[in-house]
Structure formats: structure tokens, C-alpha cells
């Protein structure tokens, strides 16, 4: 299949087993390709990775400080590290994509577009096969594209073979580094291993630098990254909407919505069409701790970054809060140069302190992430000094930063290198008191990207048009003849702190029935270790609550131990919980789904849960 597109096989592919080699001979689209198709696009794509020579290995030599996790704990490679700013030369190589959800499929499309051959792997035997994916087929049918070699599902013999034969390994967010095959690859140090985010970022950065900036003289896109336990999706959504309100084009995605690999594909397409500017003026990227845990985080570059909040979450993956905080703070190591904005929560809003009593956890973890990033073998790091890395610090809840006056519905924002400014938030229409903070943080971050391009008056005018992202304190649209019950979809509240934030600021709280349940996350306080006792005070302001799902009874037990009233009902499923809430809610009241749990006991994801809730609210059958 490689010779059909005029490519020589990679050294690793030449050593492939006879069985695997036979599997490589049939492209998804079938037959040979007309190499003249999309010739300009192919030529441009082939030039993108050529800026720097590809090097094998992953960066593993770091200084471990304050318990920050390092790749060295998993891999002790003696191989030469990858240059952090290098793009990837993937043409003719085999890219293994591990995890075939939305991010994995997007990464596979990007690799195919650049002429790589792709193997998909997923331990879930029910995962979709790349060969049957419509978007994959579309990309793979183009001239000079790579082919899908095969898809390996479950733990069969090809799964191990695929890891050993890959030139580049791309990890979807849900794949932990403790996965045996991933850990073994890191230990070998013979392959480049990246998160989907870092893989996409390298291609995107190189396309922008080599074509749009160098050849077309375009201004680089502004890049904003947001992470944190809660509030990151809404903050990203608000920031993108405010950028658009200023007449600029914003991409919003990453962990939220559209994977960055699809954005990179847009950059490649615009470059192939020889457009004069990138497809976006600003990129707003939500990043999860899973993505920051993966290799490649040192190669990320942003103009502003924010950790919105920090409270216990995903401890089943990260082990403890110290590690979780350290991983989150890695986002600040991506701030290089002057007048870069680093936004951290004030110490009292971080529900964790270090063993020696330090409570400014995110600020300290930021410092350690900078040290970790600077003490690598990266050639770039050797030319930078510490004052160039990590950004200028502002805080959520203090100045410099943003302070929200909820009573008067306005915020004071101050950049570290500017005077204080006041922005009116009174026109904000989204439900929940916490959204005033989210809007204030978004305005601060957008101003920090470029105060001239995003004037305060225009941002203030854009506040009125802000809409919450789907499933985050979102009012469900109901038929015109519906009763006087408001339905609020907060399915995005997949942990306790997120649920508490939404419930504490909801206006109809005195007459609302709250639905709590699903698959609770462990490693927390409380008799059952799921942390629901902290909701007792917030629930006291509501008419009552119904628990449901796999953790329903445990939730009721923890709330009882915290002094909360007993639940109105203990339901087996969310459908049953909705039926119970209908029977008890008063006229003019509300039913609020703010589960505080993951959805996987009953649904595909929180979006699926939210859609079903909305359908039940509208009385639709067959859901």
C-alpha cells in the first residue's frame, strides 16, 4: 500500500509480521489512488512536518519537586528526546491511535491526512472500527493519504503487535499511562508517544508557523487554555463567545466538544487552499488533567492559561490531590515569553493543602511545573530563562485578577500589567450565580490575550448574548402548552463540587426538586467515601431531592450522616427519578438534574444523560 502513493516503507514497517503486512495491503477505499487528486493539498501537507528533523524518544529527564509526577517514574529511556517545538514527520510511518472515541477518531483522521498509516486500538471490544467510520473513509480516499491498516479491539494477539510495530503512538484522554502496553512503550523509549492534544498541537503550530506566518505574513492566532475541576467548560464557552462578539473568529474545543485534531485539519485545509490567514483568530482550548498527564505536554504553547478551581476529582486515576494539582498546573509551563497571563484560584478556594500546611497549592504547583519543563533535555529550554516561562499571575477572587460583586452584578478585572477595570454583568441571562464568576474570568482571559483587539466596551456588550454550554444549568426548551415547571439540565455536573456550585446559585431553589445520582467518584470524605455530605447545606435551600442510579443509596446515606433531610425517593434509574420528582414538585417550581456523579452506570456519557433528561421533561416517548 505504501508504494501505491510513492512512499518507501518505514524501517519499523519493514519488520512487520507477515500477517500484519498482509493486512496493510487493502486500503479502506479499495484499489490504487489517483496521485493527482488534491495535489496542492498533498504537497503542502508533506511540507508541514519538514521544519525540524524528527527525533526518537520522549523527554524523560526531569527534576521531581514537591511530589510532581514525571514520566521518569514510568519510563527511563536513554534515547535522545524529542525537540519540543519540532513538528512530526509522519508520512509513510505507522501511527497507532489508542482509544477510539471522538478524540481518537479525530487523531486518526489527522494522521491519515498527513500520509501516515493508522492502526487503531481499543480495549473495548464494542468500540467502532476505523475501517467502517465515514469520516475516516473520506480522509483515506484522498490522494497520498495513508491507509487504515487495521483496528485491534480487546486483548488479542494483534494488540501487543500493534504497540511494538508503531512509529508514533497517540493516546486518547481516557487511556492511563499505567496501561501495560503504554507503560512498556514508554519504558522502551523507541517510539514517540503523545496525547491527542499534543499530537494535534504540533501539526497545527507547524502549519501556522511555516505557511501562514512565514509565507503569508499573517498574525499568529491567540491561544487560550483553560483547565480546572469545575467551571472550565463554561469559561471556555463564554470566552469564545466574547471573542466572536468582538468580530473575531474563535475555535473552542479540546476536551470540550471538538477535538484539537479537527482544528489542525482545518489549518491544513486553509493552507492547502493558500488562504492568507488561518481559519481562526483565537483558539480557546479546554484541557483535562488526563490530557496534561500524557507525554507531549511540554510542547504545548499558549498566550494565556487558567486553572479555574481545584477540588478532589479523578483521584482514581491520579492517586492523590498532590499529583492531581501538579498535573493541572502543567498548563502554565506552556506560557513562554512576556505578557502571558496565568490565572489561578485564590488559596481559600482550593479545597486542599500540602502536608506542610501550604494552601496556595495551584501557585506552588505552577512553580514546580515550570521547573519540571525547564529541566529537560529540550534544546528550546536551554535558550529560555525562568522569567520567560509561566506567565504573569492573576487570581480568581483577587487583584490582579477578577473579583465579582454578585450583589451588584459587576466584576472588577485587572491584568498584572494594567489598571483595574469594571465590567457590568447585569445583562447576563444564564442560570446560576456561579456563572457571574465564569463570565468575569472569561472577560479577564480574553482581555489578557490582546487588550487592543478585545476592548472592554465590546466585551461588556457581549455579556448579554452569552449562553451556557449544553448540559450546564441549561433550561430545557418545552412545548408552549407545558405546565409552569422549569426543567434545568446540569448533567455536566459529574462531581460533587460542580453540583454544589450550580445548586447554590439557582434562583428557584426554594421550590425545586434536585436529582442526584449515577456512578459516584471515590476517594472523598464521608461514610461511603463519595463526598456528598458537602451538599447538605445547599440542598436545605431546595424543596427536596431524589437519589437514583448505582450510587443512589450511598448518596442518601452520606447526606443523612451530614444532617440532611431524607430523600423524597430512592429511584433505580433516572427515568424513575424524574417520575418521582413530577409527583412532588409544586406549581412554579423546578426539577433540576445536577447529579454530582459520572453517568456510565446508565448512559454513554453526560451528554447522553442530559439529552434523555430533556426528552423526559418534554414527555417524549421511547427514550
C-alpha positions as CSV (number, residue, x, y, z in Angstrom):
1,X,0.0,0.0,0.0
2,X,2.9,2.4,0.7
3,X,4.3,2.0,-2.8
4,X,1.0,2.9,-4.4
5,X,1.4,6.5,-3.1
6,X,5.1,6.6,-4.0
7,X,6.3,6.2,-0.4
8,X,9.0,3.9,0.9
9,X,8.1,1.8,3.9
10,X,9.4,2.9,7.3
11,X,12.1,0.8,8.9
12,X,9.7,-0.4,11.6
13,X,7.1,-1.4,9.0
14,X,9.7,-3.4,7.1
15,X,10.0,-5.6,10.2
16,X,6.2,-6.2,10.5
17,X,5.0,-9.7,10.8
18,X,3.7,-11.4,7.6
19,X,0.2,-11.4,9.0
20,X,0.2,-7.7,9.7
21,X,1.8,-6.9,6.3
22,X,-1.0,-8.7,4.5
23,X,-3.5,-6.6,6.5
24,X,-1.8,-3.5,5.2
25,X,-2.4,-4.3,1.5
26,X,-6.0,-3.2,1.3
27,X,-6.8,0.5,1.7
28,X,-10.1,1.5,3.2
29,X,-11.3,2.9,-0.1
30,X,-10.0,-0.1,-2.1
31,X,-7.7,-0.1,-5.1
32,X,-5.0,2.3,-6.1
33,X,-5.3,6.0,-5.9
34,X,-5.0,8.8,-8.4
35,X,-2.0,10.6,-7.1
36,X,-3.0,13.8,-9.0
37,X,-6.1,14.3,-6.8
38,X,-5.7,17.2,-4.3
39,X,-2.1,17.5,-5.4
40,X,-1.7,21.0,-4.0
41,X,-3.1,19.9,-0.7
42,X,-0.9,16.9,-0.5
43,X,2.2,18.9,-1.5
44,X,1.5,21.4,1.3
45,X,0.8,18.8,3.9
46,X,4.1,17.0,3.0
47,X,6.0,20.2,3.6
48,X,4.5,20.9,7.0
49,X,6.5,18.4,9.1
50,X,9.8,19.2,7.4
51,X,10.8,22.2,9.5
52,X,12.8,20.2,12.1
53,X,14.2,16.7,11.9
54,X,12.3,14.0,13.7
55,X,14.0,12.6,16.7
56,X,13.1,9.4,18.5
57,X,12.2,9.0,22.1
58,X,10.3,11.0,24.7
59,X,11.5,13.6,27.2
60,X,12.1,11.7,30.4
61,X,14.9,13.5,32.4
62,X,13.2,15.9,34.8
63,X,13.7,17.2,38.3
64,X,11.0,15.9,40.6
65,X,9.8,18.6,43.0
66,X,7.0,18.7,45.6
67,X,5.7,15.3,44.5
68,X,5.1,16.3,40.9
69,X,4.6,13.2,38.7
70,X,7.1,12.7,36.0
71,X,7.4,10.3,33.0
72,X,10.6,9.1,34.6
73,X,8.5,7.1,37.1
74,X,7.2,5.1,34.2
75,X,9.9,5.3,31.5
76,X,13.7,5.5,31.9
77,X,14.7,5.9,28.3
78,X,18.2,6.6,27.2
79,X,17.0,7.7,23.8
80,X,17.5,11.2,22.6
81,X,14.5,13.4,23.5
82,X,12.1,14.9,21.0
83,X,12.7,18.5,20.3
84,X,9.8,20.3,21.9
85,X,9.0,22.6,19.1
86,X,9.5,20.1,16.3
87,X,6.6,19.1,14.1
88,X,6.1,15.5,13.3
89,X,7.2,13.7,10.1
90,X,4.5,11.1,9.9
91,X,4.4,10.4,6.2
92,X,5.0,6.8,5.5
93,X,5.1,5.9,9.1
94,X,2.7,3.8,11.2
95,X,0.7,5.8,13.8
96,X,-1.0,3.8,16.5
97,X,-4.1,5.5,17.9
98,X,-5.1,4.1,21.3
99,X,-8.7,4.7,22.4
100,X,-11.2,5.1,19.6
101,X,-13.7,7.6,20.9
102,X,-14.2,11.1,19.5
103,X,-10.6,12.2,20.1
104,X,-9.0,9.0,18.8
105,X,-11.0,9.1,15.6
106,X,-10.1,12.8,15.0
107,X,-6.4,11.9,15.6
108,X,-6.6,9.1,13.1
109,X,-8.1,11.4,10.5
110,X,-5.2,13.9,11.0
111,X,-2.6,11.2,10.8
112,X,-4.2,9.8,7.6
113,X,-4.3,13.3,6.1
114,X,-0.6,13.7,6.6
115,X,0.2,10.4,4.8
116,X,0.6,8.1,7.8
117,X,-0.8,4.6,8.0
118,X,-3.0,4.2,11.0
119,X,-3.7,1.3,13.4
120,X,-6.5,1.7,15.9
121,X,-6.5,0.0,19.2
122,X,-9.2,-0.1,22.0
123,X,-9.6,-2.5,24.9
124,X,-13.3,-2.1,24.5
125,X,-14.5,-4.8,22.1
126,X,-17.6,-2.8,21.3
127,X,-15.6,0.3,20.1
128,X,-16.3,1.3,16.5
129,X,-13.8,0.1,13.9
130,X,-11.9,2.8,12.0
131,X,-12.4,0.9,8.7
132,X,-16.2,1.5,9.0
133,X,-16.1,5.1,10.1
134,X,-17.4,7.5,7.4
135,X,-15.0,10.4,8.2
136,X,-12.1,8.0,8.2
137,X,-13.1,6.7,4.8
138,X,-13.5,10.2,3.4
139,X,-10.0,11.2,4.5
140,X,-8.4,8.0,3.5
141,X,-9.8,8.2,0.0
142,X,-7.8,11.3,-0.9
143,X,-4.6,11.1,-3.0
144,X,-1.4,10.5,-1.0
145,X,-3.4,9.9,2.2
146,X,-2.4,7.0,4.5
147,X,-4.5,3.9,5.0
148,X,-6.1,2.2,7.9
149,X,-4.0,-0.9,8.4
150,X,-6.4,-2.5,10.9
151,X,-8.4,-1.9,14.1
152,X,-7.5,-4.0,17.1
153,X,-10.2,-4.4,19.7
154,X,-9.8,-6.2,23.0
155,X,-6.8,-8.1,24.3
156,X,-5.9,-10.3,21.4
157,X,-2.5,-11.0,19.7
158,X,-2.5,-8.0,17.4
159,X,-2.9,-5.6,20.3
160,X,0.6,-6.3,21.5
161,X,2.0,-6.4,18.0
162,X,0.5,-3.1,17.1
163,X,2.3,-1.3,20.0
164,X,5.6,-2.9,19.1
165,X,5.4,-2.0,15.4
166,X,4.2,1.6,15.7
167,X,6.5,4.5,14.9
168,X,4.3,7.0,16.8
169,X,1.7,6.3,19.5
170,X,-1.2,8.7,20.1
171,X,-3.2,8.4,23.3
172,X,-6.8,9.4,23.7
173,X,-7.6,11.1,27.0
174,X,-9.2,8.1,28.7
175,X,-6.1,5.9,28.3
176,X,-4.0,5.9,31.5
177,X,-0.2,5.7,31.4
178,X,-0.5,2.6,33.6
179,X,-2.0,0.7,30.7
180,X,0.6,-2.2,30.4
181,X,1.3,-1.7,26.7
182,X,1.6,2.1,27.1
183,X,3.9,1.7,30.1
184,X,6.0,-0.8,28.1
185,X,6.3,1.6,25.1
186,X,7.4,4.4,27.4
187,X,10.0,2.2,29.0
188,X,11.4,1.1,25.7
189,X,11.8,4.7,24.6
190,X,11.9,3.8,20.9
191,X,8.7,5.5,19.9
192,X,7.3,9.0,20.1
193,X,4.3,9.0,22.4
194,X,1.8,11.9,22.6
195,X,-1.6,12.8,23.8
196,X,-4.1,13.5,21.1
197,X,-3.9,17.2,22.1
198,X,-0.1,17.4,21.8
199,X,-0.1,15.5,18.5
200,X,-2.6,17.9,17.0
201,X,-0.9,21.0,18.5
202,X,2.4,20.1,16.9
203,X,0.8,19.8,13.4
204,X,-1.2,23.0,14.0
205,X,1.7,25.1,15.3
206,X,3.9,24.0,12.4
207,X,1.3,24.7,9.8
208,X,0.7,28.2,11.2
209,X,4.4,29.0,11.5
210,X,5.6,27.6,8.2
211,X,2.8,28.8,6.0
212,X,0.6,31.5,7.5
213,X,3.2,33.4,9.4
214,X,6.4,32.8,7.3
215,X,4.9,32.8,3.8
216,X,1.7,34.9,4.2
217,X,2.9,37.2,6.9
218,X,-0.2,36.6,9.0
219,X,-0.5,37.3,12.7
220,X,-0.4,34.1,14.8
221,X,-3.6,33.0,16.4
222,X,-4.1,33.8,20.1
223,X,-4.2,30.6,22.1
224,X,-6.0,30.3,25.4
225,X,-6.1,27.2,27.6
226,X,-8.5,26.5,30.5
227,X,-8.4,23.6,32.9
228,X,-9.7,23.1,36.5
229,X,-12.0,20.8,38.3
230,X,-15.1,22.8,37.6
231,X,-16.1,25.8,35.5
232,X,-13.7,25.1,32.7
233,X,-16.3,24.3,30.0
234,X,-18.5,27.3,30.8
235,X,-15.4,29.6,31.0
236,X,-14.2,28.3,27.6
237,X,-17.6,28.7,26.0
238,X,-18.0,32.2,27.4
239,X,-14.5,33.3,26.3
240,X,-15.1,32.0,22.7
241,X,-18.5,33.9,22.6
242,X,-16.9,37.1,23.8
243,X,-14.1,36.8,21.2
244,X,-16.8,36.3,18.5
245,X,-18.6,39.4,19.9
246,X,-15.5,41.4,19.1
247,X,-15.8,40.4,15.4
248,X,-13.0,37.8,15.6
249,X,-13.2,34.1,14.8
250,X,-12.8,31.7,17.8
251,X,-12.3,28.0,17.8
252,X,-13.5,26.3,21.0
253,X,-12.7,22.7,21.7
254,X,-10.1,20.3,23.0
255,X,-11.6,18.3,25.9
256,X,-14.8,20.2,25.3
257,X,-16.7,19.4,22.1
258,X,-14.4,19.4,19.0
259,X,-11.0,17.7,19.4
260,X,-8.0,19.8,18.5
261,X,-7.1,17.3,15.8
262,X,-10.1,18.5,13.8
263,X,-8.9,22.1,14.2
264,X,-5.5,21.1,12.9
265,X,-7.2,19.6,9.9
266,X,-8.9,23.0,9.3
267,X,-5.5,24.7,9.4
268,X,-4.1,22.2,6.8
269,X,-7.1,22.7,4.6
270,X,-6.8,26.5,4.7
271,X,-3.0,26.3,4.0
272,X,-3.6,23.9,1.1
273,X,-6.1,26.4,-0.4
274,X,-3.4,29.1,0.0
275,X,-5.6,31.3,2.1
276,X,-3.9,34.4,3.5
277,X,-4.9,33.9,7.1
278,X,-5.6,30.9,9.5
279,X,-9.2,29.8,9.8
280,X,-9.4,31.4,13.3
281,X,-8.1,34.5,15.1
282,X,-8.1,32.7,18.5
283,X,-8.2,29.2,19.9
284,X,-9.9,28.5,23.2
285,X,-8.9,25.1,24.3
286,X,-10.3,23.2,27.3
287,X,-7.8,20.8,28.7
288,X,-8.4,17.9,31.1
289,X,-6.0,16.5,33.7
290,X,-5.9,13.3,31.6
291,X,-4.5,15.3,28.6
292,X,-1.9,17.1,30.8
293,X,-0.8,13.8,32.3
294,X,0.1,12.4,28.9
295,X,3.5,12.8,27.1
296,X,3.9,15.9,25.0
297,X,2.6,18.5,27.4
298,X,5.9,20.3,27.4
299,X,5.4,21.1,23.7
300,X,2.2,23.0,24.2
301,X,2.2,26.8,23.9
302,X,-0.4,29.3,24.9
303,X,-0.8,33.0,25.4
304,X,-3.0,32.7,28.5
305,X,-3.9,29.8,30.7
306,X,-6.2,29.3,33.7
307,X,-6.9,26.8,36.4
308,X,-10.5,27.7,37.4
309,X,-10.9,25.7,40.6
310,X,-9.2,22.8,42.3
311,X,-11.1,20.2,44.4
312,X,-11.0,16.4,44.6
313,X,-11.7,14.7,41.3
314,X,-10.4,11.8,39.2
315,X,-8.4,10.6,42.2
316,X,-8.9,7.0,41.0
317,X,-6.6,7.9,38.1
318,X,-4.2,10.4,39.7
319,X,-4.0,8.8,43.1
320,X,-4.0,11.9,45.4
321,X,-4.6,15.6,45.3
322,X,-0.9,16.5,45.2
323,X,-0.5,14.6,41.9
324,X,-3.8,16.0,40.6
325,X,-2.7,19.6,41.4
326,X,0.7,19.0,39.8
327,X,-0.8,17.7,36.6
328,X,-3.3,20.6,36.3
329,X,-0.5,23.2,36.8
330,X,1.4,21.9,33.8
331,X,-0.7,24.2,31.7
332,X,1.3,27.1,33.0
333,X,4.6,25.7,31.7
334,X,3.1,26.3,28.2
335,X,3.3,30.1,28.7
336,X,6.5,31.3,27.1
337,X,7.6,34.9,26.7
338,X,6.5,38.2,28.2
339,X,2.9,39.4,29.0
340,X,1.5,35.9,29.1
341,X,-1.4,35.6,31.6
342,X,-1.5,32.8,34.2
343,X,-4.8,32.8,36.2
344,X,-5.0,30.7,39.4
345,X,-7.7,30.5,42.1
346,X,-7.2,32.2,45.4
347,X,-5.8,29.9,48.0
348,X,-9.0,29.8,50.1
349,X,-11.0,28.4,47.1
350,X,-8.7,25.4,46.7
351,X,-10.1,22.5,48.8
352,X,-6.7,21.0,49.6
353,X,-3.4,21.9,51.3
354,X,0.1,20.4,51.3
355,X,1.4,18.2,54.0
356,X,3.4,21.1,55.4
357,X,0.3,23.3,55.6
358,X,0.7,25.3,52.4
359,X,-2.7,26.2,51.0
360,X,-1.6,28.2,47.8
361,X,-1.5,24.9,46.1
362,X,-2.0,25.9,42.4
363,X,0.5,28.7,42.6
364,X,3.1,26.3,44.1
365,X,2.3,23.6,41.6
366,X,2.7,26.1,38.8
367,X,6.2,26.9,40.0
368,X,7.1,23.2,40.1
369,X,5.7,22.6,36.6
370,X,7.9,25.4,35.3
371,X,10.9,23.8,36.9
372,X,9.9,20.4,35.5
373,X,9.6,21.8,32.0
374,X,12.8,23.8,32.2
375,X,15.0,21.0,33.5
376,X,14.6,18.7,30.4
377,X,16.9,18.0,27.6
378,X,14.8,20.2,25.2
379,X,17.1,22.4,23.1
380,X,14.5,25.1,23.5
381,X,14.6,25.0,27.3
382,X,18.3,25.7,27.2
383,X,17.7,29.0,25.5
384,X,15.0,30.2,27.9
385,X,15.2,31.7,31.3
386,X,12.8,31.2,34.2
387,X,11.3,34.7,33.9
388,X,10.2,33.8,30.3
389,X,8.2,30.8,31.5
390,X,4.9,30.5,33.4
391,X,3.3,33.8,32.7
392,X,2.3,36.7,35.0
393,X,0.0,35.6,37.8
394,X,-3.6,36.8,38.3
395,X,-6.2,35.2,40.5
396,X,-9.9,34.3,40.5
397,X,-11.1,36.2,43.6
398,X,-8.3,38.8,44.0
399,X,-6.5,41.5,42.1
400,X,-4.6,41.3,39.8
401,X,-7.3,39.0,38.5
402,X,-11.0,39.2,38.8
403,X,-13.3,40.0,41.8
404,X,-17.0,39.5,41.2
405,X,-19.6,41.6,43.1
406,X,-22.6,39.3,43.0
407,X,-24.9,41.7,44.7
408,X,-24.4,44.4,42.2
409,X,-23.7,42.1,39.3
410,X,-20.4,43.5,38.2
411,X,-16.8,42.5,38.1
412,X,-13.5,44.2,38.6
413,X,-10.8,42.9,36.4
414,X,-7.1,43.8,36.4
415,X,-4.4,42.4,34.3
416,X,-0.9,42.1,36.0
417,X,0.4,44.7,33.6
418,X,-2.6,47.1,33.5
419,X,-5.0,49.2,35.6
420,X,-8.3,47.9,37.2
421,X,-11.4,47.9,35.0
422,X,-15.1,47.4,35.8
423,X,-17.3,45.3,33.6
424,X,-21.1,45.2,34.0
425,X,-22.6,41.7,34.3
426,X,-26.2,42.6,35.0
427,X,-27.3,41.6,31.5
428,X,-26.1,38.0,31.9
429,X,-29.1,35.7,31.4
430,X,-27.7,32.2,32.1
431,X,-28.9,30.4,35.2
432,X,-26.8,30.1,38.3
433,X,-24.9,32.6,40.5
434,X,-21.6,30.9,39.7
435,X,-21.9,32.0,36.0
436,X,-21.2,35.6,37.0
437,X,-17.8,34.4,38.1
438,X,-17.4,32.3,34.9
439,X,-18.2,35.4,32.9
440,X,-15.8,37.6,34.8
441,X,-13.0,35.1,34.4
442,X,-13.7,34.7,30.7
443,X,-13.5,38.5,30.3
444,X,-10.2,38.7,32.1
445,X,-8.7,35.9,30.0
446,X,-9.9,37.5,26.7
447,X,-8.5,40.9,27.7
448,X,-5.3,39.1,28.6
449,X,-5.0,37.7,25.1
450,X,-4.9,41.2,23.5
451,X,-6.5,44.2,25.2
452,X,-6.5,46.2,21.9
453,X,-8.2,43.5,19.9
454,X,-10.8,42.8,22.6
455,X,-11.9,46.2,24.0
456,X,-13.7,46.3,27.3
457,X,-16.8,48.0,26.0
458,X,-17.3,45.4,23.3
459,X,-16.9,42.6,25.8
460,X,-19.4,44.2,28.1
461,X,-21.9,44.4,25.3
462,X,-21.3,40.7,24.6
463,X,-22.3,39.6,28.1
464,X,-26.0,39.9,27.3
465,X,-25.7,37.3,24.5
466,X,-23.8,34.7,26.5
467,X,-25.3,31.2,26.5
468,X,-24.3,28.4,28.8
469,X,-22.8,25.3,27.2
470,X,-25.2,22.4,26.8
471,X,-26.0,20.4,29.9
472,X,-24.6,23.1,32.3
473,X,-27.5,24.7,34.2
474,X,-29.3,24.8,30.9
475,X,-33.0,25.5,30.8
476,X,-34.8,22.8,28.8
477,X,-37.0,24.1,26.0
478,X,-40.5,22.9,26.5
479,X,-43.7,22.9,24.3
480,X,-45.8,26.1,24.6
481,X,-48.6,24.4,26.5
482,X,-46.3,22.9,29.2
483,X,-47.1,23.4,32.9
484,X,-45.3,26.0,35.0
485,X,-42.4,23.8,35.9
486,X,-38.9,24.8,35.0
487,X,-36.5,22.0,34.0
488,X,-32.8,22.5,34.4
489,X,-30.2,20.2,32.8
490,X,-27.0,20.3,34.7
491,X,-25.8,16.8,33.6
492,X,-22.3,18.3,33.2
493,X,-22.1,18.3,37.0
494,X,-20.2,15.0,37.2
495,X,-18.7,15.7,40.6
496,X,-19.9,17.0,43.9
497,X,-18.3,20.4,43.8
498,X,-19.8,21.1,40.4
499,X,-23.2,20.2,41.6
500,X,-22.8,22.4,44.7
501,X,-21.8,25.4,42.6
502,X,-24.9,25.0,40.4
503,X,-27.3,24.4,43.2
504,X,-26.0,27.2,45.4
505,X,-26.8,29.8,42.8
506,X,-30.1,28.6,41.4
507,X,-32.9,31.2,41.7
508,X,-35.9,29.0,42.2
509,X,-34.2,27.0,44.9
510,X,-37.0,27.2,47.4
511,X,-39.4,25.2,45.2
512,X,-37.1,23.0,43.2
513,X,-36.6,19.2,43.4
514,X,-33.0,18.1,42.8
515,X,-32.0,14.8,41.1
516,X,-28.7,13.3,42.4
517,X,-27.2,10.1,41.2
518,X,-25.3,7.9,38.8
519,X,-21.9,6.5,39.4
520,X,-20.2,8.4,42.2
521,X,-16.5,9.0,42.3
522,X,-14.5,7.6,45.2
523,X,-11.5,8.8,47.2
524,X,-13.6,11.5,49.0
525,X,-14.8,12.2,52.5
526,X,-17.9,10.6,54.0
527,X,-19.1,7.2,55.3
528,X,-19.0,5.9,51.7
529,X,-16.1,7.9,50.5
530,X,-18.0,9.8,47.9
531,X,-18.1,13.3,49.5
532,X,-21.9,14.1,49.1
533,X,-22.1,15.4,52.7
534,X,-20.9,18.8,51.5
535,X,-24.3,19.2,49.6
536,X,-26.4,19.2,52.8
537,X,-26.4,23.0,53.2
538,X,-27.1,23.6,49.5
539,X,-30.0,21.1,49.5
540,X,-31.6,22.7,52.5
541,X,-32.5,25.7,50.3
542,X,-34.4,23.4,47.9
543,X,-37.8,21.7,48.3
544,X,-36.2,18.2,48.3
545,X,-34.1,15.7,46.4
546,X,-34.4,12.3,44.7
547,X,-31.5,9.9,44.5
548,X,-31.0,7.4,41.7
549,X,-28.6,5.1,40.0
550,X,-25.8,2.9,41.1
551,X,-24.8,5.2,43.9
552,X,-28.2,6.4,44.9
553,X,-28.4,4.7,48.3
554,X,-24.8,5.6,49.2
555,X,-25.6,9.3,48.4
556,X,-28.7,9.1,50.7
557,X,-26.6,7.6,53.5
558,X,-23.9,10.3,53.3
559,X,-26.4,13.1,53.2
560,X,-28.2,11.6,56.2
561,X,-24.9,11.5,58.1
562,X,-24.4,15.2,57.3
563,X,-27.7,16.1,58.7
564,X,-29.7,16.5,55.5
565,X,-33.4,15.6,55.3
566,X,-34.2,12.1,53.8
567,X,-34.7,11.9,50.1
568,X,-38.2,12.2,48.6
569,X,-37.5,8.9,46.8
570,X,-34.7,6.4,46.1
571,X,-35.1,5.5,42.4
572,X,-33.4,2.8,40.4
573,X,-33.0,4.8,37.2
574,X,-33.0,8.5,36.1
575,X,-36.4,7.8,34.4
576,X,-37.8,6.7,37.7
577,X,-36.3,9.7,39.5
578,X,-38.0,12.1,37.0
579,X,-41.3,10.3,37.6
580,X,-40.9,10.7,41.4
581,X,-40.0,14.4,41.1
582,X,-43.0,15.1,38.9
583,X,-45.3,13.8,41.7
584,X,-43.8,16.1,44.3
585,X,-42.8,19.4,42.6
586,X,-45.1,22.4,43.2
587,X,-46.5,24.7,40.6
588,X,-43.9,27.3,39.8
589,X,-41.2,25.1,40.9
590,X,-38.4,23.3,39.1
591,X,-36.8,19.9,38.6
592,X,-33.0,20.2,38.5
593,X,-30.8,17.4,37.2
594,X,-27.4,18.1,38.9
595,X,-26.3,14.5,39.6
596,X,-22.8,15.0,41.0
597,X,-21.8,11.7,39.5
598,X,-20.5,10.1,36.4
599,X,-23.1,8.8,34.0
600,X,-21.6,5.5,32.9
601,X,-23.9,3.2,35.0
602,X,-26.8,4.1,32.8
603,X,-25.6,6.3,29.9
604,X,-22.9,6.6,27.3
605,X,-21.7,10.0,28.7
606,X,-23.1,13.0,30.5
607,X,-24.3,14.5,27.1
608,X,-26.4,11.3,26.6
609,X,-27.8,11.6,30.1
610,X,-28.7,15.3,29.5
611,X,-30.5,14.5,26.2
612,X,-32.6,11.8,27.9
613,X,-33.5,14.1,30.7
614,X,-34.6,16.8,28.3
615,X,-36.7,14.3,26.4
616,X,-38.3,13.1,29.6
617,X,-39.0,16.8,30.5
618,X,-40.9,17.2,27.2
619,X,-42.8,14.0,27.7
620,X,-41.3,12.3,24.7
621,X,-41.9,8.6,24.4
622,X,-39.3,6.0,23.5
623,X,-36.3,7.4,25.4
